[in-house]
Amino acid sequence: MTKLMTNPTQPVTRKQSAFTLIEMIVVISIIGVLAALIFPVVASIKKRATITKAQTELEQVVTAIDSYKAKYNHYPPDSPNGPITNQLYFELSGTVFINLPPWGFQTLDGSARLGTNAVATTFGAGVGGFVNCSRGGGGDDAVPAENFLKSLKPGQYGEISAGVRLLACSVPWPVNSPYQPVPANPGLNPWRYVSSNPTYNPGSYDLWVDVLIGGKTNRVSNWSKQPQLVGTP
């Protein structure tokens, strides 16, 4: 009997396996379950990072305000126009009075300048200038101004008009939100500040910023270690 010899060099064909419909459904279901587990974790991590960023900048401003008080024996004045449009940027950055026309105040680093008339117009009646200001001329009242915010980054301030700056949180307010803290500069998220009659820190000052995350307003403040959910900005 003759034996059939197989060619060892001839490739052996095997039946290719393929996903069945049931197997594909199982795989898709597993992916869906994993996504449902991962997405909330990612959102939570992102929220925590945003809150931490705001809290870190809060501590930076608090340190600057405390240093200001140590020098002048009082906290920076607030604005009669309300907690949002306040003069913290100029008080903590330090200014010098330019005694030449056009008269005005310039920050110590020379990056911003506003006229004397703009001070009262922006920050309220009765605000004629800044305490942390070098005026020159000698005398016992000539206390050189000091910059308490040396490490301030560009995202931590913004202009509401030419030369008029507000101290802000680098976590922006969503520009597509119908409410804007500063309508003249959508997205700008200023630090709110009250020292004349604080609600939460009597005898001191209230400092806070609102951060919108997932449609909810989180308030980061100097009277609560944890962010507070508030209904309105």
Residue pairs with C-beta under 8 A, 6 or more apart in sequence:
19 27
43 214
47 213
47 214
50 171
50 211
50 213
51 211
51 213
51 218
51 220
51 227
53 170
53 171
54 169
54 171
54 209
54 211
54 220
54 227
55 220
55 227
57 156
57 169
57 170
58 207
58 209
58 220
58 221
58 222
60 149
60 151
61 88
61 92
61 149
61 167
61 191
61 207
62 207
62 222
64 92
64 148
64 149
65 75
65 76
65 88
65 92
65 148
65 205
65 207
67 148
68 75
68 76
68 91
68 92
68 132
68 148
69 75
71 132
71 143
71 146
72 131
72 132
72 143
75 195
75 204
75 205
76 87
76 88
76 91
76 92
76 131
76 132
76 193
76 195
77 87
77 91
77 127
77 131
77 195
77 196
78 86
78 87
78 193
78 194
78 195
78 196
78 205
79 85
79 86
79 87
79 123
79 124
79 127
79 193
80 123
80 124
80 125
80 126
80 127
81 122
81 123
81 124
83 192
83 193
83 194
83 206
84 166
84 181
84 182
84 190
84 192
85 122
85 123
85 124
85 160
85 166
85 182
85 190
86 123
86 166
86 167
86 190
86 191
86 192
86 193
87 119
87 123
87 127
87 130
88 166
88 167
88 191
88 193
89 112
89 157
89 165
89 166
89 167
90 105
90 107
90 112
90 130
90 132
90 165
91 130
91 131
91 132
92 132
92 147
92 148
92 149
92 167
93 107
93 108
93 109
93 112
93 147
93 148
93 149
93 152
94 107
94 108
94 132
94 133
94 134
94 145
94 146
94 147
94 148
95 105
95 106
95 107
95 108
95 130
95 132
95 133
95 134
95 145
96 105
96 106
96 107
96 108
96 133
96 134
96 135
96 136
96 145
97 103
97 104
97 105
97 129
97 133
97 134
97 135
97 136
98 104
98 105
98 106
98 113
99 135
99 136
102 115
103 115
103 116
104 113
104 114
104 115
104 116
104 118
104 163
105 113
105 114
105 116
105 119
105 129
105 130
105 133
106 112
106 113
107 113
108 134
108 145
108 146
108 147
109 147
112 159
112 163
112 164
112 165
113 163
114 122
114 162
114 163
114 164
115 163
116 128
116 129
118 161
118 163
118 164
119 127
119 128
119 129
119 130
120 126
120 127
120 128
122 160
122 161
122 164
132 145
132 146
132 148
133 145
134 142
134 143
134 144
134 145
135 142
136 142
149 167
153 170
155 168
155 170
155 172
156 167
156 168
156 169
156 170
157 165
157 166
157 167
157 168
158 165
158 166
158 168
158 182
158 185
158 188
158 190
159 165
159 166
159 185
160 166
160 182
160 184
160 185
160 188
161 184
166 182
166 188
166 190
166 191
167 190
167 191
168 188
168 189
168 190
168 191
169 189
169 190
169 191
169 209
169 211
169 220
171 189
171 209
171 211
172 187
172 188
172 189
173 180
173 181
173 186
173 187
173 188
173 189
173 210
173 212
174 187
174 212
175 186
175 187
177 212
179 233
180 186
180 187
180 188
181 188
181 189
181 190
181 210
181 233
182 188
182 190
189 209
189 210
189 211
190 209
191 207
191 208
191 209
192 206
192 207
192 208
192 209
192 210
193 205
193 206
193 207
194 205
194 206
195 204
195 205
195 206
198 204
198 205
198 206
199 206
200 206
200 221
200 223
201 222
201 223
205 222
206 221
206 222
206 223
207 221
207 222
208 219
208 220
208 221
208 222
208 223
209 219
209 220
209 221
210 217
210 218
210 219
210 220
210 230
210 233
211 217
211 218
211 219
211 220
211 227
212 218
216 229
217 229
217 230
217 231
217 232
217 233
218 227
218 228
218 229
218 230
219 227
219 228
219 229
219 230
220 227
221 228
